[in-house]
Amino acid sequence: MAGRLVIAVTPADIGVRITTRRRVPEGFRDAVGILESWSGGILSLRKRDGTLVEIDEDSLVAARVVPAAPPRPGRR
């Protein structure tokens, strides 16, 4: 049985870490990061490397809140 694709995030989740899957011309693309804003149908997601990803909400096929990222080894 395949997993269900569910969009389980809302604008109320701004400031928390989420994972997303969206449709792109090549197929699908995933992104994980902190949801910084959701306005005018565009989600802005800040990835761990600092990159800002803007996602059209109409392209989302799945999204959910995920736990905070574990600390990277060797960092304090």
N, C-alpha and C positions, 0 to 999 in steps of 0.2 A: 504494500500500500504506500503510495507516494505521500509526502508531507503536504499539508495545506498551505497555500500562500495567503497570508493575512496581512492587512495593513492595520497595525495595532498601535499607531502613534497619532497624536493630535498636537495642535499648537500648544496645548497645556504641557507638553513634554519638553519645551524649550529649556535648555540648560542641562539636560541629561544625555547620556550616551545611547545612541541608537545604531541599529544596523539596517541597511536598506538594500533592496534589489530593484533595479529599474530596467525598462526596455531601452535599448539603444539600437542603432541600425545594424550593428554586428551581432546582436543577440541580447545579452543581459550584462549588466555591470553592477557590482556590489560596492558599497561604501559603508564604513563604520566610523563614527565620530560623535562629537557633541553637537546637538541640534542648537544652532545659534539663533535662527529666526525662521519664521514661516509666514510669509506675507505675499499677497497677490498671486497665490498658487505656486510659489517658489520656496522650497526648503533650502536653507543654508546650513551646511554641515562642516564642522572643523575637524579634519582628520588629525591623527596623532602627530604627523610630520608638519602640521601647521597649515597644510593646504586647505583652502576653502572650496567646497564642492557645492554647486547650485543644482538643485534637482527640481524639475517640473513635476508637481504632484500628480499630473495626469500620466506620467511615465512610470509611476510606482506600481510594482506588482506585489511587493511585500516589504514590511517594515515593522520593527519591534524595539522596545527598550531592552538594553543589555546591561549587565553589571559593569562597573568601572573596570578599566584596563588594569591588569596586574602590573606591579612595578617591574621595570626592566632590570635584568641582572646587572650588578655592578654600579647601580645608581642609588644615591641616597637623597 
